[in-house]
Amino acid sequence: MSIQEQEAAEKKYDPLDTTLKFVDRGDDLDPVSSEFSSLRAEMSCGHAVTPESLTLWCRSQLDEGNYQFRCPALVDGFKLCNKLWSYQEVRRLADLDVDEMQYFEETMARLAVAEYCEVQPCPKCKTSVARENMCNLCVQCVICTADQKKPYQFCWQCQKPWKNPGARSDCCGNRGCVNRDLQILQTCKNISLPEVEGVSSCPSVRACPVCGMKVEHNQTYCKNVTCPHCKLEFCFVCLNPKSVCCKTSSPYRICPSGVAPRQTAIPVWKKK
């Protein structure tokens, strides 16, 4: 794409749009930019944006698993604004086109559902099925059940038809049915954390101690990581929440209890 085509494709506000409040100051979402050719509009929190910077920021939040959009601008130079923006405001001031709106809305819906229950496709019809009871591996697909005019149940773990109707909820009866996530936790390679004193060998994958999501450490900076699902910040070494671990050790030193052994069970998120 040529520079002329890029400029033509760049989002810009209509200067005649009286529904927006235009401001004569820099873009608070891109403060290092020296580009002032694009009009800046004021969000409900009082910070200035361009449609390009707002779109990029909100897309990055979706990529990180966040379906709620909060202002990342600094207040008084050191703390985040963190004001929640409605999707309606974002859609309008980001000047989302039809394809962008579809992407935003589908992604937001998927992330919102995943916050309250697990979702994966039915192995038979590929329709998304939610599992609300995290302790029950037996799941029934309502679409297949209606089509077949009889219950269609499958195992959440191995994706095969359920063979133990009315029996145990933690064993489907299929040979070779194993918890792949647990296998990964038990067989993953060991890594070092070069910037954390004393940690030369640690499992490369951990399950979040709150929700059970698999988390990896990028081997940079301190020993704390943030779960992308439940947002818990915990120590990758001892598996305690950061708020607990930091009481007895530095983020850049091994914990007094040492490296926690490989996990033999995956925590189930008990949502309030």
C-alpha positions in Angstrom: 0.0 0.0 0.0 1.4 3.4 -0.9 1.7 6.3 1.5 -1.2 8.0 -0.3 -3.4 5.0 0.1 -2.4 4.6 3.8 -3.3 8.3 4.4 -6.6 7.8 2.6 -7.4 4.7 4.8 -6.5 6.4 8.0 -9.4 7.1 10.3 -10.2 10.7 10.9 -13.1 12.5 12.6 -15.5 14.6 10.5 -14.8 18.2 11.6 -18.5 19.0 11.0 -19.6 16.3 13.5 -21.2 18.4 16.3 -21.9 15.4 18.5 -18.2 15.1 19.3 -16.2 17.4 21.5 -12.9 18.3 19.7 -9.9 19.4 21.7 -6.7 21.2 20.8 -4.2 19.0 22.6 -2.2 15.8 22.1 -3.5 12.3 22.0 -3.5 10.9 25.5 -3.4 7.3 24.3 -0.3 8.1 22.2 1.5 10.9 24.0 4.8 10.3 22.2 3.3 10.9 18.8 4.1 14.3 17.2 1.3 13.8 14.6 -1.3 16.6 15.1 -2.9 16.4 11.6 -5.8 14.3 12.9 -8.5 15.8 15.1 -8.7 14.7 18.7 -12.0 14.1 20.5 -12.6 14.0 24.2 -13.8 10.8 25.9 -16.2 10.8 28.8 -13.3 10.6 31.2 -11.8 13.8 29.8 -8.9 12.3 27.9 -8.2 13.0 24.2 -8.1 10.3 21.6 -8.0 9.8 17.8 -10.1 7.1 16.2 -6.8 5.3 15.3 -5.3 5.3 18.8 -8.6 4.3 20.4 -9.1 1.4 18.0 -5.6 0.1 18.5 -5.8 0.3 22.3 -9.2 -1.5 22.5 -8.0 -4.2 20.0 -5.0 -4.8 22.2 -7.3 -5.2 25.2 -9.4 -7.8 23.3 -6.1 -9.6 22.3 -5.2 -9.8 26.0 -8.6 -11.3 26.9 -10.2 -8.1 28.3 -13.7 -7.3 27.1 -14.1 -4.2 29.1 -12.3 -1.1 28.0 -10.7 1.3 30.5 -8.8 4.4 29.9 -5.0 3.9 30.1 -4.0 7.6 30.2 -2.0 8.9 33.1 -3.5 11.2 35.6 -1.0 13.7 37.3 1.7 11.9 35.6 1.9 8.7 37.7 -1.5 6.9 38.1 -3.9 5.4 35.5 -7.2 7.0 34.8 -8.8 3.5 34.6 -12.2 5.0 33.8 -14.5 2.4 32.2 -15.7 3.3 28.7 -19.0 1.8 27.4 -18.8 -0.1 24.1 -21.2 2.4 22.6 -18.8 5.2 23.3 -15.8 3.2 22.0 -17.7 2.2 18.9 -18.6 5.8 18.1 -15.2 7.5 18.9 -13.1 4.7 17.4 -15.2 5.1 14.3 -15.5 1.3 13.9 -16.5 0.0 10.5 -18.8 -2.9 9.9 -16.1 -5.5 10.0 -14.5 -4.0 13.1 -17.9 -3.9 14.9 -18.5 -7.6 14.1 -15.0 -8.5 15.4 -15.4 -6.5 18.6 -18.8 -7.7 19.4 -18.1 -11.4 18.7 -14.9 -11.3 20.7 -16.5 -9.4 23.6 -19.3 -11.9 23.7 -16.9 -14.9 23.7 -14.8 -13.4 26.4 -17.8 -12.5 28.6 -19.2 -16.1 28.4 -15.7 -17.5 29.1 -15.6 -15.5 32.3 -18.5 -17.4 33.8 -18.3 -20.8 32.2 -16.0 -22.9 30.0 -16.9 -23.0 26.3 -15.7 -25.4 23.5 -17.3 -26.8 20.3 -19.4 -29.9 20.4 -17.3 -32.7 18.7 -20.4 -33.7 16.6 -22.0 -30.5 15.3 -19.3 -28.0 16.2 -21.8 -25.7 18.0 -20.3 -23.9 21.0 -21.3 -25.6 24.3 -20.8 -24.2 27.7 -19.9 -26.1 30.9 -21.1 -24.4 34.0 -20.2 -27.2 36.5 -16.4 -27.4 36.3 -16.4 -30.7 38.3 -18.6 -32.5 35.8 -17.0 -33.9 32.6 -20.3 -35.0 31.2 -21.8 -32.3 28.9 -25.0 -32.5 26.8 -25.3 -30.7 23.4 -28.8 -29.3 23.1 -28.5 -29.1 19.3 -27.5 -32.7 18.7 -30.0 -33.8 21.3 -32.8 -32.0 19.4 -31.6 -33.4 16.0 -31.3 -37.0 17.2 -34.4 -36.8 19.5 -32.4 -38.4 22.2 -29.7 -37.1 24.6 -26.3 -36.6 23.1 -23.6 -36.3 25.8 -19.9 -36.1 25.3 -16.8 -36.0 27.6 -15.4 -32.5 28.1 -12.0 -34.0 28.5 -11.5 -36.4 25.6 -14.4 -35.2 23.3 -15.8 -38.7 22.9 -19.4 -39.8 23.4 -20.1 -40.3 27.1 -20.3 -44.0 28.1 -21.3 -43.8 31.7 -24.9 -42.2 31.7 -26.1 -41.6 35.2 -22.9 -42.9 36.8 -19.8 -41.0 37.8 -19.4 -37.4 36.5 -15.6 -37.6 36.5 -15.1 -40.7 34.3 -16.6 -41.1 30.9 -15.7 -44.7 30.4 -13.6 -44.2 27.2 -10.2 -45.9 27.1 -7.3 -43.4 27.1 -9.3 -40.5 28.4 -6.8 -38.3 30.2 -6.6 -34.7 31.3 -4.3 -33.2 28.7 -3.7 -30.0 30.7 -2.6 -32.1 33.7 -0.3 -34.1 31.4 1.3 -30.8 30.3 1.9 -29.7 33.8 3.5 -33.0 34.7 5.7 -33.4 31.6 6.6 -29.8 30.6 10.3 -28.9 30.5 12.1 -27.1 33.3 13.3 -23.5 32.8 15.4 -21.0 34.7 14.4 -17.5 35.6 17.6 -15.7 34.9 16.6 -12.5 36.7 15.4 -14.3 39.9 18.2 -15.2 42.2 18.3 -18.9 43.1 15.7 -20.1 40.5 17.7 -22.3 38.0 15.0 -25.0 37.5 11.3 -24.5 37.5 8.4 -26.1 35.6 7.8 -24.0 32.4 4.0 -24.3 32.7 1.9 -23.7 35.8 -1.9 -23.8 36.5 -3.3 -20.6 38.0 -4.0 -21.4 41.6 -7.4 -19.8 41.4 -8.9 -20.7 38.0 -6.6 -23.4 36.7 -5.7 -21.8 33.4 -2.3 -22.8 32.1 0.3 -20.0 32.4 3.9 -19.7 31.1 6.7 -17.5 32.3 8.6 -15.6 29.6 11.9 -15.9 31.6 12.2 -12.1 31.9 11.8 -9.7 34.8 10.5 -10.9 38.2 8.9 -14.2 39.3 5.3 -12.9 39.4 2.9 -13.5 36.5 -0.7 -12.5 35.9 -3.3 -15.0 34.9 -5.0 -13.8 31.6 -8.3 -15.4 32.7 -9.0 -14.4 36.3 -6.3 -11.7 36.5 -4.7 -13.1 39.7 -1.1 -12.0 40.0 0.8 -14.9 41.6 4.3 -16.2 42.1 5.4 -18.6 39.4 7.9 -20.2 41.8 5.9 -20.9 45.0 2.4 -20.5 43.5 1.2 -18.2 46.2 -0.7 -15.0 45.3 1.8 -12.1 45.0 0.2 -10.4 48.0 1.3 -13.4 50.1 4.6 -14.2 48.5 5.9 -10.6 48.8 5.6 -10.7 52.6 8.5 -13.1 52.9 10.6 -12.5 49.8 11.7 -10.1 47.0 10.2 -10.5 43.5 13.8 -11.2 42.3 14.8 -13.8 44.9 13.7 -17.4 45.4 10.9 -17.9 47.9 11.8 -19.3 51.4 9.7 -22.4 50.6 11.7 -22.9 47.4 10.2 -24.0 44.0 6.8 -25.6 44.4 6.7 -29.1 42.9 4.8 -29.9 39.7 1.1 -29.7 40.2 -0.8 -33.0 40.4 -4.3 -31.4 40.3 -5.8 -28.5 38.4 -7.7 -25.9 40.6 -11.4 -25.4 39.8 -12.6 -21.8 39.8 -15.3 -21.4 42.3 -16.9 -18.2 41.1 -18.9 -16.1 43.5 
